[in-house]
Amino acid sequence: MNTCLKYLVITVNLSFWAVGYASDEHKHHSMPTSEHHSHSMTHQGAMNMELIEGVIKRIDKGNNKVTIKHGEIKSHDMPAMTMVFNLSSPNLLQNLNKGDEVKFKLDTDMKTIVHIEKK
């Protein structure tokens, strides 16, 4: 009887372990898929960021913003216009001044400049 009880306890423990392991494996496989999807979307978004041409109309260093009169943004079906953009870093505007012709890239939110350079 003791031997049967030991086998029963071992079997029950193994069953709980197997269920827990399968559950953890399921979490492991499902989470990276969404993380991978997010990563690939970020990577894909970075690869699809087009270089936009424009002219700096105003620099607002205090609020980390810049106003640019830009050309058409084809990837987002946006016509040419003048817009205020956030900067991902205040350092982006080093060596840039009002009136400079520039090329820049926007983050996926289409409101934040992540790269800018003189044309």
Backbone as XML, in Angstrom:
<?xml version="1.0"?>
<chain id="A" units="angstrom">
  <residue number="1" name="MET">
    <atom name="N" x="0.821" y="-1.188" z="0.000"/>
    <atom name="CA" x="0.000" y="0.000" z="0.000"/>
    <atom name="C" x="0.865" y="1.252" z="0.000"/>
  </residue>
  <residue number="2" name="ASN">
    <atom name="N" x="1.938" y="1.254" z="0.762"/>
    <atom name="CA" x="2.840" y="2.399" z="0.757"/>
    <atom name="C" x="3.422" y="2.652" z="-0.617"/>
  </residue>
  <residue number="3" name="THR">
    <atom name="N" x="3.738" y="1.576" z="-1.327"/>
    <atom name="CA" x="4.308" y="1.704" z="-2.664"/>
    <atom name="C" x="3.285" y="2.315" z="-3.609"/>
  </residue>
  <residue number="4" name="CYS">
    <atom name="N" x="2.053" y="1.893" z="-3.521"/>
    <atom name="CA" x="0.981" y="2.468" z="-4.362"/>
    <atom name="C" x="0.801" y="3.951" z="-4.066"/>
  </residue>
  <residue number="5" name="LEU">
    <atom name="N" x="0.836" y="4.290" z="-2.790"/>
    <atom name="CA" x="0.684" y="5.690" z="-2.398"/>
    <atom name="C" x="1.840" y="6.534" z="-2.939"/>
  </residue>
  <residue number="6" name="LYS">
    <atom name="N" x="3.055" y="6.010" z="-2.870"/>
    <atom name="CA" x="4.217" y="6.731" z="-3.406"/>
    <atom name="C" x="4.060" y="6.969" z="-4.903"/>
  </residue>
  <residue number="7" name="TYR">
    <atom name="N" x="3.631" y="5.924" z="-5.632"/>
    <atom name="CA" x="3.450" y="6.069" z="-7.075"/>
    <atom name="C" x="2.350" y="7.075" z="-7.397"/>
  </residue>
  <residue number="8" name="LEU">
    <atom name="N" x="1.303" y="7.064" z="-6.581"/>
    <atom name="CA" x="0.217" y="8.006" z="-6.784"/>
    <atom name="C" x="0.702" y="9.430" z="-6.565"/>
  </residue>
  <residue number="9" name="VAL">
    <atom name="N" x="1.456" y="9.655" z="-5.495"/>
    <atom name="CA" x="1.987" y="10.988" z="-5.203"/>
    <atom name="C" x="2.929" y="11.434" z="-6.328"/>
  </residue>
  <residue number="10" name="ILE">
    <atom name="N" x="3.792" y="10.540" z="-6.771"/>
    <atom name="CA" x="4.726" y="10.868" z="-7.859"/>
    <atom name="C" x="3.957" y="11.190" z="-9.136"/>
  </residue>
  <residue number="11" name="THR">
    <atom name="N" x="2.949" y="10.385" z="-9.445"/>
    <atom name="CA" x="2.151" y="10.596" z="-10.647"/>
    <atom name="C" x="1.426" y="11.935" z="-10.597"/>
  </residue>
  <residue number="12" name="VAL">
    <atom name="N" x="0.816" y="12.241" z="-9.449"/>
    <atom name="CA" x="0.098" y="13.511" z="-9.292"/>
    <atom name="C" x="1.077" y="14.681" z="-9.418"/>
  </residue>
  <residue number="13" name="ASN">
    <atom name="N" x="2.237" y="14.571" z="-8.756"/>
    <atom name="CA" x="3.234" y="15.643" z="-8.857"/>
    <atom name="C" x="3.702" y="15.838" z="-10.290"/>
  </residue>
  <residue number="14" name="LEU">
    <atom name="N" x="3.972" y="14.730" z="-10.983"/>
    <atom name="CA" x="4.391" y="14.824" z="-12.384"/>
    <atom name="C" x="3.297" y="15.451" z="-13.246"/>
  </residue>
  <residue number="15" name="SER">
    <atom name="N" x="2.047" y="15.115" z="-12.939"/>
    <atom name="CA" x="0.928" y="15.687" z="-13.701"/>
    <atom name="C" x="0.869" y="17.198" z="-13.514"/>
  </residue>
  <residue number="16" name="PHE">
    <atom name="N" x="0.990" y="17.635" z="-12.256"/>
    <atom name="CA" x="0.988" y="19.077" z="-12.002"/>
    <atom name="C" x="2.185" y="19.755" z="-12.661"/>
  </residue>
  <residue number="17" name="TRP">
    <atom name="N" x="3.329" y="19.092" z="-12.599"/>
    <atom name="CA" x="4.529" y="19.652" z="-13.233"/>
    <atom name="C" x="4.323" y="19.761" z="-14.737"/>
  </residue>
  <residue number="18" name="ALA">
    <atom name="N" x="3.762" y="18.712" z="-15.350"/>
    <atom name="CA" x="3.548" y="18.705" z="-16.798"/>
    <atom name="C" x="2.571" y="19.804" z="-17.203"/>
  </residue>
  <residue number="19" name="VAL">
    <atom name="N" x="1.498" y="19.972" z="-16.430"/>
    <atom name="CA" x="0.527" y="21.020" z="-16.727"/>
    <atom name="C" x="1.188" y="22.391" z="-16.571"/>
  </residue>
  <residue number="20" name="GLY">
    <atom name="N" x="1.940" y="22.572" z="-15.510"/>
    <atom name="CA" x="2.643" y="23.839" z="-15.298"/>
    <atom name="C" x="3.660" y="24.099" z="-16.378"/>
  </residue>
  <residue number="21" name="TYR">
    <atom name="N" x="4.390" y="23.060" z="-16.761"/>
    <atom name="CA" x="5.402" y="23.196" z="-17.815"/>
    <atom name="C" x="4.741" y="23.569" z="-19.138"/>
  </residue>
  <residue number="22" name="ALA">
    <atom name="N" x="3.654" y="22.891" z="-19.470"/>
    <atom name="CA" x="2.949" y="23.184" z="-20.722"/>
    <atom name="C" x="2.412" y="24.601" z="-20.704"/>
  </residue>
  <residue number="23" name="SER">
    <atom name="N" x="1.902" y="25.013" z="-19.552"/>
    <atom name="CA" x="1.388" y="26.373" z="-19.432"/>
    <atom name="C" x="2.506" y="27.391" z="-19.619"/>
  </residue>
  <residue number="24" name="ASP">
    <atom name="N" x="3.666" y="27.139" z="-18.975"/>
    <atom name="CA" x="4.822" y="28.030" z="-19.135"/>
    <atom name="C" x="5.313" y="28.035" z="-20.572"/>
  </residue>
  <residue number="25" name="GLU">
    <atom name="N" x="5.334" y="26.865" z="-21.199"/>
    <atom name="CA" x="5.763" y="26.784" z="-22.596"/>
    <atom name="C" x="4.809" y="27.571" z="-23.472"/>
  </residue>
  <residue number="26" name="HIS">
    <atom name="N" x="3.520" y="27.464" z="-23.183"/>
    <atom name="CA" x="2.538" y="28.205" z="-23.965"/>
    <atom name="C" x="2.778" y="29.706" z="-23.827"/>
  </residue>
  <residue number="27" name="LYS">
    <atom name="N" x="3.004" y="30.153" z="-22.598"/>
    <atom name="CA" x="3.297" y="31.567" z="-22.384"/>
    <atom name="C" x="4.562" y="31.955" z="-23.117"/>
  </residue>
  <residue number="28" name="HIS">
    <atom name="N" x="5.569" y="31.098" z="-23.039"/>
    <atom name="CA" x="6.846" y="31.389" z="-23.677"/>
    <atom name="C" x="6.671" y="31.528" z="-25.185"/>
  </residue>
  <residue number="29" name="HIS">
    <atom name="N" x="5.861" y="30.662" z="-25.766"/>
    <atom name="CA" x="5.699" y="30.709" z="-27.217"/>
    <atom name="C" x="4.752" y="31.814" z="-27.648"/>
  </residue>
  <residue number="30" name="SER">
    <atom name="N" x="3.755" y="32.123" z="-26.844"/>
    <atom name="CA" x="2.820" y="33.151" z="-27.279"/>
    <atom name="C" x="3.368" y="34.554" z="-27.061"/>
  </residue>
  <residue number="31" name="MET">
    <atom name="N" x="4.109" y="34.778" z="-25.996"/>
    <atom name="CA" x="4.614" y="36.121" z="-25.742"/>
    <atom name="C" x="5.655" y="36.559" z="-26.762"/>
  </residue>
  <residue number="32" name="PRO">
    <atom name="N" x="6.660" y="35.739" z="-27.054"/>
    <atom name="CA" x="7.629" y="36.189" z="-28.032"/>
    <atom name="C" x="7.010" y="36.440" z="-29.393"/>
  </residue>
  <residue number="33" name="THR">
    <atom name="N" x="5.931" y="35.736" z="-29.715"/>
    <atom name="CA" x="5.295" y="35.998" z="-30.994"/>
    <atom name="C" x="4.827" y="37.439" z="-31.051"/>
  </residue>
  <residue number="34" name="SER">
    <atom name="N" x="4.152" y="37.917" z="-29.994"/>
    <atom name="CA" x="3.706" y="39.306" z="-30.003"/>
    <atom name="C" x="4.892" y="40.246" z="-29.887"/>
  </residue>
  <residue number="35" name="GLU">
    <atom name="N" x="5.894" y="39.872" z="-29.071"/>
    <atom name="CA" x="7.084" y="40.711" z="-28.976"/>
    <atom name="C" x="7.803" y="40.735" z="-30.315"/>
  </residue>
  <residue number="36" name="HIS">
    <atom name="N" x="7.884" y="39.570" z="-30.959"/>
    <atom name="CA" x="8.534" y="39.495" z="-32.254"/>
    <atom name="C" x="7.764" y="40.333" z="-33.255"/>
  </residue>
  <residue number="37" name="HIS">
    <atom name="N" x="6.432" y="40.245" z="-33.206"/>
    <atom name="CA" x="5.604" y="41.041" z="-34.098"/>
    <atom name="C" x="5.849" y="42.522" z="-33.862"/>
  </residue>
  <residue number="38" name="SER">
    <atom name="N" x="5.883" y="42.913" z="-32.593"/>
    <atom name="CA" x="6.144" y="44.311" z="-32.256"/>
    <atom name="C" x="7.523" y="44.728" z="-32.739"/>
  </residue>
  <residue number="39" name="HIS">
    <atom name="N" x="8.524" y="43.864" z="-32.499"/>
    <atom name="CA" x="9.881" y="44.172" z="-32.929"/>
    <atom name="C" x="9.942" y="44.274" z="-34.450"/>
  </residue>
  <residue number="40" name="SER">
    <atom name="N" x="9.296" y="43.325" z="-35.142"/>
    <atom name="CA" x="9.359" y="43.364" z="-36.595"/>
    <atom name="C" x="8.610" y="44.571" z="-37.125"/>
  </residue>
  <residue number="41" name="MET">
    <atom name="N" x="7.525" y="44.977" z="-36.460"/>
    <atom name="CA" x="6.815" y="46.176" z="-36.900"/>
    <atom name="C" x="7.688" y="47.403" z="-36.696"/>
  </residue>
  <residue number="42" name="THR">
    <atom name="N" x="8.393" y="47.451" z="-35.563"/>
    <atom name="CA" x="9.292" y="48.570" z="-35.316"/>
    <atom name="C" x="10.390" y="48.579" z="-36.361"/>
  </residue>
  <residue number="43" name="HIS">
    <atom name="N" x="10.957" y="47.404" z="-36.606"/>
    <atom name="CA" x="12.017" y="47.298" z="-37.601"/>
    <atom name="C" x="11.472" y="47.656" z="-38.978"/>
  </residue>
  <residue number="44" name="GLN">
    <atom name="N" x="10.291" y="47.139" z="-39.291"/>
    <atom name="CA" x="9.686" y="47.433" z="-40.581"/>
    <atom name="C" x="9.381" y="48.920" z="-40.686"/>
  </residue>
  <residue number="45" name="GLY">
    <atom name="N" x="8.869" y="49.514" z="-39.614"/>
    <atom name="CA" x="8.593" y="50.949" z="-39.624"/>
    <atom name="C" x="9.859" y="51.751" z="-39.838"/>
  </residue>
  <residue number="46" name="ALA">
    <atom name="N" x="10.950" y="51.327" z="-39.192"/>
    <atom name="CA" x="12.224" y="52.018" z="-39.368"/>
    <atom name="C" x="12.716" y="51.893" z="-40.794"/>
  </residue>
  <residue number="47" name="MET">
    <atom name="N" x="12.503" y="50.727" z="-41.401"/>
    <atom name="CA" x="12.974" y="50.524" z="-42.761"/>
    <atom name="C" x="12.145" y="51.324" z="-43.751"/>
  </residue>
  <residue number="48" name="ASN">
    <atom name="N" x="10.865" y="51.576" z="-43.430"/>
    <atom name="CA" x="9.989" y="52.278" z="-44.348"/>
    <atom name="C" x="9.967" y="53.791" z="-44.122"/>
  </residue>
  <residue number="49" name="MET">
    <atom name="N" x="10.734" y="54.280" z="-43.140"/>
    <atom name="CA" x="10.742" y="55.714" z="-42.893"/>
    <atom name="C" x="11.359" y="56.425" z="-44.088"/>
  </residue>
  <residue number="50" name="GLU">
    <atom name="N" x="10.582" y="57.281" z="-44.712"/>
    <atom name="CA" x="11.112" y="57.989" z="-45.861"/>
    <atom name="C" x="11.816" y="59.264" z="-45.427"/>
  </residue>
  <residue number="51" name="LEU">
    <atom name="N" x="12.730" y="59.710" z="-46.236"/>
    <atom name="CA" x="13.434" y="60.962" z="-46.001"/>
    <atom name="C" x="12.557" y="62.073" z="-46.564"/>
  </residue>
  <residue number="52" name="ILE">
    <atom name="N" x="12.186" y="63.009" z="-45.725"/>
    <atom name="CA" x="11.283" y="64.094" z="-46.102"/>
    <atom name="C" x="12.106" y="65.368" z="-46.226"/>
  </residue>
  <residue number="53" name="GLU">
    <atom name="N" x="11.839" y="66.126" z="-47.261"/>
    <atom name="CA" x="12.561" y="67.376" z="-47.454"/>
    <atom name="C" x="11.715" y="68.537" z="-46.962"/>
  </residue>
  <residue number="54" name="GLY">
    <atom name="N" x="12.401" y="69.554" z="-46.434"/>
    <atom name="CA" x="11.688" y="70.717" z="-45.950"/>
    <atom name="C" x="12.624" y="71.866" z="-45.639"/>
  </residue>
  <residue number="55" name="VAL">
    <atom name="N" x="12.031" y="72.948" z="-45.127"/>
    <atom name="CA" x="12.770" y="74.144" z="-44.736"/>
    <atom name="C" x="12.370" y="74.491" z="-43.309"/>
  </residue>
  <residue number="56" name="ILE">
    <atom name="N" x="13.373" y="74.740" z="-42.462"/>
    <atom name="CA" x="13.104" y="75.110" z="-41.069"/>
    <atom name="C" x="12.541" y="76.532" z="-41.044"/>
  </residue>
  <residue number="57" name="LYS">
    <atom name="N" x="11.369" y="76.682" z="-40.456"/>
    <atom name="CA" x="10.716" y="77.989" z="-40.341"/>
    <atom name="C" x="10.862" y="78.577" z="-38.948"/>
  </residue>
  <residue number="58" name="ARG">
    <atom name="N" x="10.957" y="77.712" z="-37.940"/>
    <atom name="CA" x="11.069" y="78.189" z="-36.556"/>
    <atom name="C" x="11.690" y="77.102" z="-35.703"/>
  </residue>
  <residue number="59" name="ILE">
    <atom name="N" x="12.532" y="77.506" z="-34.770"/>
    <atom name="CA" x="13.126" y="76.579" z="-33.810"/>
    <atom name="C" x="12.702" y="77.010" z="-32.408"/>
  </residue>
  <residue number="60" name="ASP">
    <atom name="N" x="12.125" y="76.086" z="-31.658"/>
    <atom name="CA" x="11.685" y="76.347" z="-30.289"/>
    <atom name="C" x="12.457" y="75.397" z="-29.367"/>
  </residue>
  <residue number="61" name="LYS">
    <atom name="N" x="13.701" y="75.790" z="-29.047"/>
    <atom name="CA" x="14.562" y="74.931" z="-28.233"/>
    <atom name="C" x="13.983" y="74.697" z="-26.845"/>
  </residue>
  <residue number="62" name="GLY">
    <atom name="N" x="13.315" y="75.686" z="-26.270"/>
    <atom name="CA" x="12.749" y="75.564" z="-24.928"/>
    <atom name="C" x="11.719" y="74.454" z="-24.822"/>
  </residue>
  <residue number="63" name="ASN">
    <atom name="N" x="10.984" y="74.206" z="-25.905"/>
    <atom name="CA" x="9.952" y="73.168" z="-25.903"/>
    <atom name="C" x="10.338" y="71.954" z="-26.742"/>
  </residue>
  <residue number="64" name="ASN">
    <atom name="N" x="11.593" y="71.960" z="-27.221"/>
    <atom name="CA" x="12.106" y="70.830" z="-28.001"/>
    <atom name="C" x="11.234" y="70.568" z="-29.237"/>
  </residue>
  <residue number="65" name="LYS">
    <atom name="N" x="10.944" y="71.662" z="-29.974"/>
    <atom name="CA" x="10.096" y="71.576" z="-31.167"/>
    <atom name="C" x="10.711" y="72.388" z="-32.296"/>
  </residue>
  <residue number="66" name="VAL">
    <atom name="N" x="10.320" y="72.029" z="-33.511"/>
    <atom name="CA" x="10.769" y="72.752" z="-34.692"/>
    <atom name="C" x="9.607" y="72.821" z="-35.681"/>
  </residue>
  <residue number="67" name="THR">
    <atom name="N" x="9.469" y="73.970" z="-36.343"/>
    <atom name="CA" x="8.451" y="74.134" z="-37.364"/>
    <atom name="C" x="9.129" y="73.995" z="-38.715"/>
  </residue>
  <residue number="68" name="ILE">
    <atom name="N" x="8.585" y="73.110" z="-39.539"/>
    <atom name="CA" x="9.177" y="72.846" z="-40.845"/>
    <atom name="C" x="8.091" y="72.910" z="-41.922"/>
  </residue>
  <residue number="69" name="LYS">
    <atom name="N" x="8.416" y="73.620" z="-43.004"/>
    <atom name="CA" x="7.578" y="73.593" z="-44.199"/>
    <atom name="C" x="8.116" y="72.416" z="-45.014"/>
  </residue>
  <residue number="70" name="HIS">
    <atom name="N" x="7.317" y="71.340" z="-45.100"/>
    <atom name="CA" x="7.806" y="70.111" z="-45.723"/>
    <atom name="C" x="7.076" y="69.792" z="-47.013"/>
  </residue>
  <residue number="71" name="GLY">
    <atom name="N" x="7.723" y="68.953" z="-47.789"/>
    <atom name="CA" x="7.105" y="68.452" z="-49.010"/>
    <atom name="C" x="6.141" y="67.332" z="-48.700"/>
  </residue>
  <residue number="72" name="GLU">
    <atom name="N" x="5.602" y="66.732" z="-49.741"/>
    <atom name="CA" x="4.658" y="65.639" z="-49.598"/>
    <atom name="C" x="5.303" y="64.458" z="-48.868"/>
  </residue>
  <residue number="73" name="ILE">
    <atom name="N" x="4.534" y="63.827" z="-47.990"/>
    <atom name="CA" x="4.975" y="62.613" z="-47.311"/>
    <atom name="C" x="4.168" y="61.474" z="-47.934"/>
  </residue>
  <residue number="74" name="LYS">
    <atom name="N" x="4.744" y="60.858" z="-48.949"/>
    <atom name="CA" x="4.038" y="59.870" z="-49.764"/>
    <atom name="C" x="3.575" y="58.657" z="-48.957"/>
  </residue>
  <residue number="75" name="SER">
    <atom name="N" x="4.411" y="58.195" z="-48.029"/>
    <atom name="CA" x="4.071" y="56.983" z="-47.278"/>
    <atom name="C" x="2.814" y="57.159" z="-46.424"/>
  </residue>
  <residue number="76" name="HIS">
    <atom name="N" x="2.447" y="58.392" z="-46.132"/>
    <atom name="CA" x="1.249" y="58.648" z="-45.318"/>
    <atom name="C" x="0.227" y="59.492" z="-46.060"/>
  </residue>
  <residue number="77" name="ASP">
    <atom name="N" x="0.407" y="59.590" z="-47.373"/>
    <atom name="CA" x="-0.539" y="60.316" z="-48.211"/>
    <atom name="C" x="-0.825" y="61.708" z="-47.649"/>
  </residue>
  <residue number="78" name="MET">
    <atom name="N" x="0.248" y="62.394" z="-47.230"/>
    <atom name="CA" x="0.132" y="63.719" z="-46.617"/>
    <atom name="C" x="0.672" y="64.761" z="-47.595"/>
  </residue>
  <residue number="79" name="PRO">
    <atom name="N" x="-0.130" y="65.774" z="-47.894"/>
    <atom name="CA" x="0.357" y="66.806" z="-48.810"/>
    <atom name="C" x="1.406" y="67.701" z="-48.152"/>
  </residue>
  <residue number="80" name="ALA">
    <atom name="N" x="2.068" y="68.480" z="-48.979"/>
    <atom name="CA" x="3.037" y="69.454" z="-48.460"/>
    <atom name="C" x="2.313" y="70.451" z="-47.567"/>
  </residue>
  <residue number="81" name="MET">
    <atom name="N" x="2.961" y="70.825" z="-46.463"/>
    <atom name="CA" x="2.381" y="71.796" z="-45.521"/>
    <atom name="C" x="3.442" y="72.232" z="-44.525"/>
  </residue>
  <residue number="82" name="THR">
    <atom name="N" x="3.086" y="73.153" z="-43.661"/>
    <atom name="CA" x="3.964" y="73.589" z="-42.582"/>
    <atom name="C" x="3.431" y="72.998" z="-41.285"/>
  </residue>
  <residue number="83" name="MET">
    <atom name="N" x="4.330" y="72.327" z="-40.540"/>
    <atom name="CA" x="3.922" y="71.654" z="-39.305"/>
    <atom name="C" x="4.942" y="71.867" z="-38.204"/>
  </residue>
  <residue number="84" name="VAL">
    <atom name="N" x="4.472" y="71.748" z="-36.972"/>
    <atom name="CA" x="5.341" y="71.751" z="-35.801"/>
    <atom name="C" x="5.608" y="70.295" z="-35.437"/>
  </residue>
  <residue number="85" name="PHE">
    <atom name="N" x="6.894" y="69.960" z="-35.256"/>
    <atom name="CA" x="7.282" y="68.600" z="-34.911"/>
    <atom name="C" x="8.022" y="68.596" z="-33.577"/>
  </residue>
  <residue number="86" name="ASN">
    <atom name="N" x="7.839" y="67.529" z="-32.809"/>
    <atom name="CA" x="8.653" y="67.270" z="-31.620"/>
    <atom name="C" x="9.999" y="66.722" z="-32.085"/>
  </residue>
  <residue number="87" name="LEU">
    <atom name="N" x="10.984" y="66.823" z="-31.237"/>
    <atom name="CA" x="12.303" y="66.266" z="-31.524"/>
    <atom name="C" x="12.575" y="65.115" z="-30.560"/>
  </residue>
  <residue number="88" name="SER">
    <atom name="N" x="13.094" y="64.010" z="-31.077"/>
    <atom name="CA" x="13.407" y="62.884" z="-30.193"/>
    <atom name="C" x="14.571" y="63.227" z="-29.271"/>
  </residue>
  <residue number="89" name="SER">
    <atom name="N" x="15.396" y="64.224" z="-29.677"/>
    <atom name="CA" x="16.518" y="64.684" z="-28.861"/>
    <atom name="C" x="16.805" y="66.142" z="-29.198"/>
  </residue>
  <residue number="90" name="PRO">
    <atom name="N" x="17.076" y="66.981" z="-28.192"/>
    <atom name="CA" x="17.400" y="68.382" z="-28.485"/>
    <atom name="C" x="18.701" y="68.511" z="-29.289"/>
  </residue>
  <residue number="91" name="ASN">
    <atom name="N" x="19.534" y="67.496" z="-29.235"/>
    <atom name="CA" x="20.803" y="67.528" z="-29.969"/>
    <atom name="C" x="20.616" y="67.468" z="-31.480"/>
  </residue>
  <residue number="92" name="LEU">
    <atom name="N" x="19.438" y="67.087" z="-31.930"/>
    <atom name="CA" x="19.195" y="66.993" z="-33.369"/>
    <atom name="C" x="19.344" y="68.331" z="-34.086"/>
  </residue>
  <residue number="93" name="LEU">
    <atom name="N" x="19.139" y="69.417" z="-33.371"/>
    <atom name="CA" x="19.179" y="70.732" z="-34.015"/>
    <atom name="C" x="20.550" y="71.401" z="-33.983"/>
  </residue>
  <residue number="94" name="GLN">
    <atom name="N" x="21.552" y="70.697" z="-33.493"/>
    <atom name="CA" x="22.894" y="71.281" z="-33.499"/>
    <atom name="C" x="23.282" y="71.587" z="-34.939"/>
  </residue>
  <residue number="95" name="ASN">
    <atom name="N" x="23.839" y="72.762" z="-35.159"/>
    <atom name="CA" x="24.298" y="73.219" z="-36.468"/>
    <atom name="C" x="23.165" y="73.484" z="-37.458"/>
  </residue>
  <residue number="96" name="LEU">
    <atom name="N" x="21.919" y="73.569" z="-36.978"/>
    <atom name="CA" x="20.794" y="73.889" z="-37.854"/>
    <atom name="C" x="20.188" y="75.222" z="-37.428"/>
  </residue>
  <residue number="97" name="ASN">
    <atom name="N" x="19.726" y="75.977" z="-38.417"/>
    <atom name="CA" x="19.174" y="77.298" z="-38.165"/>
    <atom name="C" x="17.901" y="77.508" z="-38.967"/>
  </residue>
  <residue number="98" name="LYS">
    <atom name="N" x="17.140" y="78.520" z="-38.574"/>
    <atom name="CA" x="15.958" y="78.930" z="-39.317"/>
    <atom name="C" x="16.384" y="79.218" z="-40.755"/>
  </residue>
  <residue number="99" name="GLY">
    <atom name="N" x="15.607" y="78.716" z="-41.700"/>
    <atom name="CA" x="15.902" y="78.933" z="-43.116"/>
    <atom name="C" x="16.702" y="77.807" z="-43.766"/>
  </residue>
  <residue number="100" name="ASP">
    <atom name="N" x="17.281" y="76.917" z="-42.962"/>
    <atom name="CA" x="18.050" y="75.806" z="-43.525"/>
    <atom name="C" x="17.132" y="74.828" z="-44.261"/>
  </residue>
  <residue number="101" name="GLU">
    <atom name="N" x="17.585" y="74.374" z="-45.436"/>
    <atom name="CA" x="16.898" y="73.295" z="-46.138"/>
    <atom name="C" x="17.396" y="71.989" z="-45.529"/>
  </residue>
  <residue number="102" name="VAL">
    <atom name="N" x="16.446" y="71.117" z="-45.187"/>
    <atom name="CA" x="16.795" y="69.888" z="-44.458"/>
    <atom name="C" x="16.123" y="68.662" z="-45.066"/>
  </residue>
  <residue number="103" name="LYS">
    <atom name="N" x="16.626" y="67.507" z="-44.668"/>
    <atom name="CA" x="16.000" y="66.209" z="-44.912"/>
    <atom name="C" x="15.814" y="65.596" z="-43.529"/>
  </residue>
  <residue number="104" name="PHE">
    <atom name="N" x="14.646" y="65.006" z="-43.286"/>
    <atom name="CA" x="14.397" y="64.461" z="-41.955"/>
    <atom name="C" x="13.540" y="63.207" z="-42.033"/>
  </residue>
  <residue number="105" name="LYS">
    <atom name="N" x="13.591" y="62.443" z="-40.937"/>
    <atom name="CA" x="12.778" y="61.232" z="-40.794"/>
    <atom name="C" x="11.916" y="61.371" z="-39.560"/>
  </residue>
  <residue number="106" name="LEU">
    <atom name="N" x="10.697" y="60.859" z="-39.669"/>
    <atom name="CA" x="9.753" y="60.895" z="-38.554"/>
    <atom name="C" x="9.582" y="59.509" z="-37.962"/>
  </residue>
  <residue number="107" name="ASP">
    <atom name="N" x="9.281" y="59.479" z="-36.657"/>
    <atom name="CA" x="8.924" y="58.237" z="-35.992"/>
    <atom name="C" x="7.541" y="57.827" z="-36.493"/>
  </residue>
  <residue number="108" name="THR">
    <atom name="N" x="7.103" y="56.641" z="-36.104"/>
    <atom name="CA" x="5.819" y="56.131" z="-36.581"/>
    <atom name="C" x="4.636" y="57.001" z="-36.157"/>
  </residue>
  <residue number="109" name="ASP">
    <atom name="N" x="4.796" y="57.833" z="-35.128"/>
    <atom name="CA" x="3.690" y="58.698" z="-34.708"/>
    <atom name="C" x="3.505" y="59.893" z="-35.655"/>
  </residue>
  <residue number="110" name="MET">
    <atom name="N" x="4.441" y="60.072" z="-36.575"/>
    <atom name="CA" x="4.415" y="61.151" z="-37.564"/>
    <atom name="C" x="4.445" y="62.542" z="-36.928"/>
  </residue>
  <residue number="111" name="LYS">
    <atom name="N" x="4.839" y="62.629" z="-35.659"/>
    <atom name="CA" x="4.917" y="63.918" z="-34.970"/>
    <atom name="C" x="6.304" y="64.176" z="-34.402"/>
  </residue>
  <residue number="112" name="THR">
    <atom name="N" x="7.162" y="63.163" z="-34.423"/>
    <atom name="CA" x="8.462" y="63.277" z="-33.784"/>
    <atom name="C" x="9.578" y="63.030" z="-34.791"/>
  </residue>
  <residue number="113" name="ILE">
    <atom name="N" x="10.484" y="63.995" z="-34.901"/>
    <atom name="CA" x="11.636" y="63.855" z="-35.776"/>
    <atom name="C" x="12.690" y="63.021" z="-35.063"/>
  </residue>
  <residue number="114" name="VAL">
    <atom name="N" x="13.152" y="61.962" z="-35.737"/>
    <atom name="CA" x="14.179" y="61.097" z="-35.163"/>
    <atom name="C" x="15.532" y="61.301" z="-35.832"/>
  </residue>
  <residue number="115" name="HIS">
    <atom name="N" x="15.537" y="61.958" z="-36.997"/>
    <atom name="CA" x="16.775" y="62.251" z="-37.726"/>
    <atom name="C" x="16.543" y="63.498" z="-38.566"/>
  </residue>
  <residue number="116" name="ILE">
    <atom name="N" x="17.532" y="64.391" z="-38.577"/>
    <atom name="CA" x="17.447" y="65.589" z="-39.424"/>
    <atom name="C" x="18.863" y="65.994" z="-39.808"/>
  </residue>
  <residue number="117" name="GLU">
    <atom name="N" x="19.002" y="66.439" z="-41.057"/>
    <atom name="CA" x="20.309" y="66.872" z="-41.563"/>
    <atom name="C" x="20.108" y="67.960" z="-42.607"/>
  </residue>
  <residue number="118" name="LYS">
    <atom name="N" x="21.162" y="68.760" z="-42.803"/>
    <atom name="CA" x="21.099" y="69.780" z="-43.848"/>
    <atom name="C" x="21.048" y="69.085" z="-45.197"/>
  </residue>
  <residue number="119" name="LYS">
    <atom name="N" x="20.311" y="69.698" z="-46.083"/>
    <atom name="CA" x="20.158" y="69.154" z="-47.431"/>
    <atom name="C" x="21.384" y="69.423" z="-48.274"/>
  </residue>
</chain>
